[in-house]
Amino acid sequence: MQKYVCTICGYVYDPQEGCEDAGVAPGTAWEDVPDDFVCPLCGVGKDQFEAE
């Protein structure tokens, strides 16, 4: 699965790891991450992420 990077702070969302801080389980594809997801480091929205 493709990783996505926050264009503001560089946080990388890895679908294999998910994001426990945001309640996103491991194995969750980016398309299935909730629209209200925010970067756990800087707090910007999902629209500020780009495919790595």
All heavy atoms as TSV, in Angstrom:
chain	resi	resn	atom	element	x	y	z
A	1	MET	N	N	0.833	-1.192	0.000
A	1	MET	CA	C	0.000	0.000	0.000
A	1	MET	C	C	0.874	1.252	0.000
A	1	MET	O	O	1.943	1.267	0.591
A	1	MET	CB	C	-0.902	0.008	1.230
A	1	MET	CG	C	-2.073	-0.941	1.137
A	1	MET	SD	S	-3.297	-0.645	2.438
A	1	MET	CE	C	-3.041	-2.132	3.409
A	2	GLN	N	N	0.360	2.283	-0.635
A	2	GLN	CA	C	1.106	3.530	-0.783
A	2	GLN	C	C	1.072	4.355	0.503
A	2	GLN	O	O	0.060	4.418	1.193
A	2	GLN	CB	C	0.503	4.342	-1.926
A	2	GLN	CG	C	1.334	5.527	-2.317
A	2	GLN	CD	C	0.893	6.108	-3.643
A	2	GLN	OE1	O	-0.223	5.927	-4.067
A	2	GLN	NE2	N	1.792	6.806	-4.291
A	3	LYS	N	N	2.184	5.001	0.811
A	3	LYS	CA	C	2.287	5.878	1.968
A	3	LYS	C	C	1.917	7.297	1.563
A	3	LYS	O	O	2.030	7.673	0.397
A	3	LYS	CB	C	3.706	5.846	2.528
A	3	LYS	CG	C	4.120	4.491	3.054
A	3	LYS	CD	C	5.549	4.517	3.544
A	3	LYS	CE	C	5.982	3.129	3.998
A	3	LYS	NZ	N	7.384	3.124	4.425
A	4	TYR	N	N	1.478	8.077	2.548
A	4	TYR	CA	C	1.115	9.473	2.313
A	4	TYR	C	C	1.859	10.349	3.309
A	4	TYR	O	O	1.982	9.995	4.475
A	4	TYR	CB	C	-0.394	9.668	2.449
A	4	TYR	CG	C	-1.127	9.116	1.254
A	4	TYR	CD1	C	-1.350	7.755	1.109
A	4	TYR	CD2	C	-1.549	9.949	0.227
A	4	TYR	CE1	C	-1.986	7.233	-0.004
A	4	TYR	CE2	C	-2.186	9.445	-0.892
A	4	TYR	CZ	C	-2.402	8.088	-1.005
A	4	TYR	OH	O	-3.018	7.587	-2.122
A	5	VAL	N	N	2.352	11.489	2.831
A	5	VAL	CA	C	3.170	12.371	3.666
A	5	VAL	C	C	2.481	13.720	3.850
A	5	VAL	O	O	1.894	14.266	2.910
A	5	VAL	CB	C	4.590	12.546	3.071
A	5	VAL	CG1	C	4.541	13.201	1.709
A	5	VAL	CG2	C	5.489	13.287	4.005
A	6	CYS	N	N	2.552	14.240	5.075
A	6	CYS	CA	C	2.018	15.562	5.379
A	6	CYS	C	C	2.942	16.600	4.749
A	6	CYS	O	O	4.150	16.605	5.014
A	6	CYS	CB	C	1.950	15.754	6.897
A	6	CYS	SG	S	1.417	17.414	7.390
A	7	THR	N	N	2.376	17.471	3.927
A	7	THR	CA	C	3.187	18.471	3.230
A	7	THR	C	C	3.635	19.593	4.164
A	7	THR	O	O	4.502	20.384	3.801
A	7	THR	CB	C	2.422	19.071	2.044
A	7	THR	OG1	O	1.216	19.682	2.520
A	7	THR	CG2	C	2.094	18.009	1.008
A	8	ILE	N	N	3.079	19.655	5.359
A	8	ILE	CA	C	3.440	20.707	6.310
A	8	ILE	C	C	4.611	20.281	7.198
A	8	ILE	O	O	5.596	20.989	7.328
A	8	ILE	CB	C	2.229	21.101	7.183
A	8	ILE	CG1	C	1.037	21.520	6.323
A	8	ILE	CG2	C	2.611	22.191	8.183
A	8	ILE	CD1	C	1.302	22.678	5.376
A	9	CYS	N	N	4.512	19.089	7.806
A	9	CYS	CA	C	5.535	18.694	8.787
A	9	CYS	C	C	6.331	17.448	8.412
A	9	CYS	O	O	7.305	17.126	9.065
A	9	CYS	CB	C	4.901	18.490	10.162
A	9	CYS	SG	S	3.903	16.983	10.293
A	10	GLY	N	N	5.886	16.729	7.376
A	10	GLY	CA	C	6.633	15.561	6.941
A	10	GLY	C	C	6.217	14.244	7.574
A	10	GLY	O	O	6.802	13.203	7.289
A	11	TYR	N	N	5.177	14.253	8.430
A	11	TYR	CA	C	4.675	13.002	9.011
A	11	TYR	C	C	4.256	12.068	7.884
A	11	TYR	O	O	3.619	12.487	6.919
A	11	TYR	CB	C	3.484	13.272	9.937
A	11	TYR	CG	C	2.740	12.030	10.349
A	11	TYR	CD1	C	3.215	11.214	11.369
A	11	TYR	CD2	C	1.565	11.652	9.706
A	11	TYR	CE1	C	2.541	10.062	11.740
A	11	TYR	CE2	C	0.881	10.511	10.069
A	11	TYR	CZ	C	1.367	9.722	11.088
A	11	TYR	OH	O	0.698	8.575	11.443
A	12	VAL	N	N	4.610	10.791	8.006
A	12	VAL	CA	C	4.260	9.817	6.976
A	12	VAL	C	C	3.196	8.862	7.513
A	12	VAL	O	O	3.389	8.225	8.553
A	12	VAL	CB	C	5.504	9.011	6.526
A	12	VAL	CG1	C	5.104	7.927	5.524
A	12	VAL	CG2	C	6.546	9.939	5.920
A	13	TYR	N	N	2.062	8.803	6.799
A	13	TYR	CA	C	1.027	7.829	7.137
A	13	TYR	C	C	1.350	6.560	6.367
A	13	TYR	O	O	1.376	6.546	5.138
A	13	TYR	CB	C	-0.377	8.312	6.758
A	13	TYR	CG	C	-1.408	7.223	6.981
A	13	TYR	CD1	C	-1.857	6.941	8.267
A	13	TYR	CD2	C	-1.875	6.445	5.931
A	13	TYR	CE1	C	-2.757	5.917	8.499
A	13	TYR	CE2	C	-2.781	5.419	6.158
A	13	TYR	CZ	C	-3.220	5.161	7.433
A	13	TYR	OH	O	-4.102	4.137	7.670
A	14	ASP	N	N	1.607	5.493	7.110
A	14	ASP	CA	C	1.895	4.185	6.523
A	14	ASP	C	C	0.691	3.294	6.784
A	14	ASP	O	O	0.391	2.979	7.937
A	14	ASP	CB	C	3.146	3.587	7.172
A	14	ASP	CG	C	3.556	2.261	6.574
A	14	ASP	OD1	O	2.736	1.619	5.871
A	14	ASP	OD2	O	4.699	1.849	6.813
A	15	PRO	N	N	-0.027	2.885	5.730
A	15	PRO	CA	C	-1.222	2.067	5.914
A	15	PRO	C	C	-0.968	0.772	6.691
A	15	PRO	O	O	-1.851	0.298	7.393
A	15	PRO	CB	C	-1.668	1.756	4.484
A	15	PRO	CG	C	-1.088	2.844	3.669
A	15	PRO	CD	C	0.208	3.205	4.327
A	16	GLN	N	N	0.214	0.222	6.582
A	16	GLN	CA	C	0.514	-1.013	7.304
A	16	GLN	C	C	0.556	-0.780	8.806
A	16	GLN	O	O	0.280	-1.679	9.589
A	16	GLN	CB	C	1.827	-1.616	6.825
A	16	GLN	CG	C	1.736	-2.143	5.406
A	16	GLN	CD	C	3.039	-2.805	4.952
A	16	GLN	OE1	O	4.102	-2.519	5.487
A	16	GLN	NE2	N	2.934	-3.661	3.972
A	17	GLU	N	N	0.893	0.441	9.228
A	17	GLU	CA	C	0.985	0.777	10.644
A	17	GLU	C	C	-0.269	1.461	11.175
A	17	GLU	O	O	-0.540	1.420	12.375
A	17	GLU	CB	C	2.191	1.680	10.899
A	17	GLU	CG	C	3.508	1.005	10.611
A	17	GLU	CD	C	4.685	1.936	10.823
A	17	GLU	OE1	O	4.501	3.030	11.394
A	17	GLU	OE2	O	5.788	1.567	10.409
A	18	GLY	N	N	-1.028	2.130	10.295
A	18	GLY	CA	C	-2.182	2.898	10.743
A	18	GLY	C	C	-1.727	4.094	11.555
A	18	GLY	O	O	-0.600	4.545	11.446
A	19	CYS	N	N	-2.604	4.601	12.411
A	19	CYS	CA	C	-2.268	5.740	13.271
A	19	CYS	C	C	-3.064	5.595	14.559
A	19	CYS	O	O	-4.222	6.034	14.642
A	19	CYS	CB	C	-2.592	7.058	12.575
A	19	CYS	SG	S	-2.153	8.507	13.577
A	20	GLU	N	N	-2.451	4.974	15.550
A	20	GLU	CA	C	-3.142	4.732	16.818
A	20	GLU	C	C	-3.634	6.020	17.450
A	20	GLU	O	O	-4.721	6.057	18.031
A	20	GLU	CB	C	-2.227	3.987	17.790
A	20	GLU	CG	C	-2.074	2.521	17.476
A	20	GLU	CD	C	-1.324	1.780	18.575
A	20	GLU	OE1	O	-1.498	2.122	19.757
A	20	GLU	OE2	O	-0.567	0.864	18.232
A	21	ASP	N	N	-2.855	7.092	17.350
A	21	ASP	CA	C	-3.232	8.373	17.954
A	21	ASP	C	C	-4.565	8.889	17.408
A	21	ASP	O	O	-5.288	9.589	18.106
A	21	ASP	CB	C	-2.152	9.431	17.717
A	21	ASP	CG	C	-0.860	9.132	18.468
A	21	ASP	OD1	O	-0.898	8.332	19.434
A	21	ASP	OD2	O	0.183	9.696	18.097
A	22	ALA	N	N	-4.871	8.550	16.166
A	22	ALA	CA	C	-6.105	9.017	15.537
A	22	ALA	C	C	-7.169	7.923	15.475
A	22	ALA	O	O	-8.226	8.114	14.876
A	22	ALA	CB	C	-5.807	9.537	14.132
A	23	GLY	N	N	-6.881	6.757	16.057
A	23	GLY	CA	C	-7.845	5.666	16.055
A	23	GLY	C	C	-7.957	4.936	14.730
A	23	GLY	O	O	-8.980	4.319	14.450
A	24	VAL	N	N	-6.907	5.018	13.908
A	24	VAL	CA	C	-6.910	4.344	12.602
A	24	VAL	C	C	-6.122	3.042	12.739
A	24	VAL	O	O	-4.931	3.057	13.052
A	24	VAL	CB	C	-6.298	5.241	11.505
A	24	VAL	CG1	C	-6.303	4.527	10.166
A	24	VAL	CG2	C	-7.054	6.564	11.413
A	25	ALA	N	N	-6.788	1.931	12.506
A	25	ALA	CA	C	-6.194	0.613	12.698
A	25	ALA	C	C	-5.148	0.290	11.634
A	25	ALA	O	O	-5.247	0.762	10.496
A	25	ALA	CB	C	-7.277	-0.457	12.663
A	26	PRO	N	N	-4.144	-0.514	11.996
A	26	PRO	CA	C	-3.180	-0.991	10.998
A	26	PRO	C	C	-3.909	-1.685	9.850
A	26	PRO	O	O	-4.927	-2.353	10.069
A	26	PRO	CB	C	-2.317	-1.975	11.780
A	26	PRO	CG	C	-2.423	-1.524	13.200
A	26	PRO	CD	C	-3.833	-1.005	13.335
A	27	GLY	N	N	-3.403	-1.483	8.649
A	27	GLY	CA	C	-4.006	-2.094	7.469
A	27	GLY	C	C	-5.077	-1.238	6.820
A	27	GLY	O	O	-5.707	-1.657	5.855
A	28	THR	N	N	-5.283	-0.012	7.328
A	28	THR	CA	C	-6.305	0.882	6.778
A	28	THR	C	C	-5.729	1.684	5.617
A	28	THR	O	O	-4.803	2.465	5.794
A	28	THR	CB	C	-6.833	1.853	7.855
A	28	THR	OG1	O	-7.350	1.094	8.953
A	28	THR	CG2	C	-7.927	2.745	7.301
A	29	ALA	N	N	-6.288	1.461	4.425
A	29	ALA	CA	C	-5.851	2.207	3.239
A	29	ALA	C	C	-6.186	3.689	3.406
A	29	ALA	O	O	-7.146	4.044	4.101
A	29	ALA	CB	C	-6.547	1.661	1.992
A	30	TRP	N	N	-5.410	4.555	2.779
A	30	TRP	CA	C	-5.609	6.001	2.887
A	30	TRP	C	C	-7.037	6.387	2.500
A	30	TRP	O	O	-7.653	7.246	3.125
A	30	TRP	CB	C	-4.588	6.736	2.015
A	30	TRP	CG	C	-4.689	8.218	2.120
A	30	TRP	CD1	C	-5.073	9.083	1.135
A	30	TRP	CD2	C	-4.396	9.037	3.268
A	30	TRP	NE1	N	-5.045	10.378	1.596
A	30	TRP	CE2	C	-4.621	10.372	2.912
A	30	TRP	CE3	C	-3.967	8.751	4.551
A	30	TRP	CZ2	C	-4.438	11.427	3.793
A	30	TRP	CZ3	C	-3.775	9.815	5.437
A	30	TRP	CH2	C	-4.017	11.127	5.054
A	31	GLU	N	N	-7.571	5.751	1.477
A	31	GLU	CA	C	-8.924	6.052	1.010
A	31	GLU	C	C	-9.965	5.757	2.083
A	31	GLU	O	O	-11.054	6.331	2.078
A	31	GLU	CB	C	-9.246	5.252	-0.255
A	31	GLU	CG	C	-8.381	5.602	-1.445
A	31	GLU	CD	C	-6.964	4.995	-1.387
A	31	GLU	OE1	O	-6.759	3.990	-0.684
A	31	GLU	OE2	O	-6.065	5.552	-2.024
A	32	ASP	N	N	-9.643	4.858	3.011
A	32	ASP	CA	C	-10.579	4.465	4.067
A	32	ASP	C	C	-10.363	5.214	5.378
A	32	ASP	O	O	-11.119	5.029	6.328
A	32	ASP	CB	C	-10.481	2.957	4.310
A	32	ASP	CG	C	-10.869	2.155	3.080
A	32	ASP	OD1	O	-11.762	2.599	2.330
A	32	ASP	OD2	O	-10.280	1.080	2.859
A	33	VAL	N	N	-9.330	6.061	5.430
A	33	VAL	CA	C	-9.097	6.900	6.611
A	33	VAL	C	C	-10.208	7.942	6.639
A	33	VAL	O	O	-10.537	8.534	5.604
A	33	VAL	CB	C	-7.701	7.572	6.534
A	33	VAL	CG1	C	-7.541	8.607	7.633
A	33	VAL	CG2	C	-6.605	6.520	6.613
A	34	PRO	N	N	-10.825	8.180	7.801
A	34	PRO	CA	C	-11.931	9.154	7.873
A	34	PRO	C	C	-11.547	10.536	7.347
A	34	PRO	O	O	-10.398	10.971	7.490
A	34	PRO	CB	C	-12.236	9.227	9.373
A	34	PRO	CG	C	-11.706	7.951	9.947
A	34	PRO	CD	C	-10.523	7.576	9.100
A	35	ASP	N	N	-12.509	11.228	6.748
A	35	ASP	CA	C	-12.263	12.554	6.175
A	35	ASP	C	C	-11.877	13.585	7.231
A	35	ASP	O	O	-11.247	14.589	6.913
A	35	ASP	CB	C	-13.490	13.049	5.409
A	35	ASP	CG	C	-13.709	12.277	4.110
A	35	ASP	OD1	O	-12.728	11.703	3.576
A	35	ASP	OD2	O	-14.857	12.246	3.638
A	36	ASP	N	N	-12.237	13.326	8.495
A	36	ASP	CA	C	-11.902	14.286	9.560
A	36	ASP	C	C	-10.552	13.984	10.212
A	36	ASP	O	O	-10.196	14.584	11.225
A	36	ASP	CB	C	-13.009	14.350	10.605
A	36	ASP	CG	C	-13.239	13.021	11.321
A	36	ASP	OD1	O	-12.641	11.994	10.933
A	36	ASP	OD2	O	-14.029	13.017	12.284
A	37	PHE	N	N	-9.767	13.082	9.607
A	37	PHE	CA	C	-8.430	12.754	10.097
A	37	PHE	C	C	-7.561	14.006	10.087
A	37	PHE	O	O	-7.619	14.803	9.155
A	37	PHE	CB	C	-7.795	11.680	9.193
A	37	PHE	CG	C	-6.352	11.367	9.492
A	37	PHE	CD1	C	-6.017	10.460	10.475
A	37	PHE	CD2	C	-5.331	11.988	8.782
A	37	PHE	CE1	C	-4.686	10.167	10.741
A	37	PHE	CE2	C	-3.993	11.694	9.039
A	37	PHE	CZ	C	-3.678	10.777	10.025
A	38	VAL	N	N	-6.771	14.175	11.154
A	38	VAL	CA	C	-5.800	15.273	11.199
A	38	VAL	C	C	-4.425	14.700	11.508
A	38	VAL	O	O	-4.298	13.673	12.173
A	38	VAL	CB	C	-6.161	16.359	12.229
A	38	VAL	CG1	C	-7.441	17.065	11.839
A	38	VAL	CG2	C	-6.262	15.794	13.617
A	39	CYS	N	N	-3.409	15.358	11.012
A	39	CYS	CA	C	-2.033	14.932	11.239
A	39	CYS	C	C	-1.775	14.902	12.748
A	39	CYS	O	O	-2.039	15.885	13.440
A	39	CYS	CB	C	-1.071	15.907	10.560
A	39	CYS	SG	S	0.667	15.504	10.854
A	40	PRO	N	N	-1.252	13.784	13.267
A	40	PRO	CA	C	-1.006	13.693	14.708
A	40	PRO	C	C	0.134	14.587	15.190
A	40	PRO	O	O	0.258	14.827	16.389
A	40	PRO	CB	C	-0.674	12.215	14.922
A	40	PRO	CG	C	-0.171	11.734	13.613
A	40	PRO	CD	C	-0.924	12.530	12.579
A	41	LEU	N	N	0.936	15.111	14.276
A	41	LEU	CA	C	2.049	15.978	14.683
A	41	LEU	C	C	1.705	17.461	14.601
A	41	LEU	O	O	2.023	18.227	15.505
A	41	LEU	CB	C	3.288	15.686	13.832
A	41	LEU	CG	C	3.861	14.280	13.929
A	41	LEU	CD1	C	5.129	14.163	13.093
A	41	LEU	CD2	C	4.152	13.908	15.382
A	42	CYS	N	N	1.062	17.879	13.505
A	42	CYS	CA	C	0.830	19.311	13.338
A	42	CYS	C	C	-0.643	19.705	13.261
A	42	CYS	O	O	-0.960	20.887	13.277
A	42	CYS	CB	C	1.594	19.841	12.124
A	42	CYS	SG	S	0.961	19.280	10.544
A	43	GLY	N	N	-1.540	18.733	13.135
A	43	GLY	CA	C	-2.966	19.015	13.197
A	43	GLY	C	C	-3.650	19.455	11.922
A	43	GLY	O	O	-4.824	19.801	11.949
A	44	VAL	N	N	-2.964	19.429	10.789
A	44	VAL	CA	C	-3.636	19.809	9.529
A	44	VAL	C	C	-4.507	18.655	9.042
A	44	VAL	O	O	-4.338	17.499	9.431
A	44	VAL	CB	C	-2.623	20.232	8.434
A	44	VAL	CG1	C	-1.862	21.449	8.847
A	44	VAL	CG2	C	-1.713	19.105	8.039
A	45	GLY	N	N	-5.425	18.976	8.140
A	45	GLY	CA	C	-6.365	17.996	7.635
A	45	GLY	C	C	-5.794	17.044	6.598
A	45	GLY	O	O	-4.686	17.231	6.087
A	46	LYS	N	N	-6.604	16.062	6.299
A	46	LYS	CA	C	-6.227	15.010	5.342
A	46	LYS	C	C	-5.899	15.587	3.959
A	46	LYS	O	O	-5.095	15.014	3.221
A	46	LYS	CB	C	-7.403	14.024	5.243
A	46	LYS	CG	C	-7.134	12.787	4.452
A	46	LYS	CD	C	-8.324	11.831	4.520
A	46	LYS	CE	C	-8.112	10.655	3.592
A	46	LYS	NZ	N	-9.258	9.746	3.588
A	47	ASP	N	N	-6.477	16.738	3.640
A	47	ASP	CA	C	-6.239	17.353	2.331
A	47	ASP	C	C	-4.828	17.904	2.167
A	47	ASP	O	O	-4.419	18.276	1.071
A	47	ASP	CB	C	-7.264	18.452	2.063
A	47	ASP	CG	C	-7.204	19.584	3.069
A	47	ASP	OD1	O	-6.813	19.350	4.233
A	47	ASP	OD2	O	-7.555	20.722	2.693
A	48	GLN	N	N	-4.059	17.944	3.259
A	48	GLN	CA	C	-2.681	18.434	3.204
A	48	GLN	C	C	-1.654	17.299	3.037
A	48	GLN	O	O	-0.462	17.520	3.167
A	48	GLN	CB	C	-2.347	19.228	4.473
A	48	GLN	CG	C	-3.173	20.486	4.619
A	48	GLN	CD	C	-2.884	21.491	3.509
A	48	GLN	OE1	O	-1.735	21.767	3.193
A	48	GLN	NE2	N	-3.931	22.032	2.923
A	49	PHE	N	N	-2.135	16.099	2.748
A	49	PHE	CA	C	-1.252	14.947	2.549
A	49	PHE	C	C	-1.139	14.643	1.054
A	49	PHE	O	O	-2.105	14.835	0.305
A	49	PHE	CB	C	-1.822	13.714	3.259
A	49	PHE	CG	C	-1.570	13.696	4.742
A	49	PHE	CD1	C	-2.251	14.556	5.586
A	49	PHE	CD2	C	-0.663	12.817	5.304
A	49	PHE	CE1	C	-2.048	14.539	6.958
A	49	PHE	CE2	C	-0.433	12.793	6.669
A	49	PHE	CZ	C	-1.127	13.648	7.496
A	50	GLU	N	N	0.045	14.174	0.659
A	50	GLU	CA	C	0.274	13.775	-0.733
A	50	GLU	C	C	0.865	12.384	-0.760
A	50	GLU	O	O	1.573	11.977	0.172
A	50	GLU	CB	C	1.252	14.736	-1.406
A	50	GLU	CG	C	0.705	16.120	-1.605
A	50	GLU	CD	C	1.678	17.037	-2.339
A	50	GLU	OE1	O	2.856	16.651	-2.527
A	50	GLU	OE2	O	1.254	18.145	-2.704
A	51	ALA	N	N	0.617	11.655	-1.846
A	51	ALA	CA	C	1.203	10.328	-2.019
A	51	ALA	C	C	2.719	10.454	-2.045
A	51	ALA	O	O	3.264	11.379	-2.646
A	51	ALA	CB	C	0.691	9.693	-3.303
A	52	GLU	N	N	3.372	9.530	-1.382
A	52	GLU	CA	C	4.847	9.566	-1.317
A	52	GLU	C	C	5.437	8.876	-2.516
A	52	GLU	O	O	4.958	7.924	-3.023
A	52	GLU	CB	C	5.305	8.886	-0.034
A	52	GLU	CG	C	6.788	8.964	0.189
A	52	GLU	CD	C	7.182	8.386	1.538
A	52	GLU	OE1	O	6.899	7.206	1.795
A	52	GLU	OE2	O	7.765	9.125	2.335
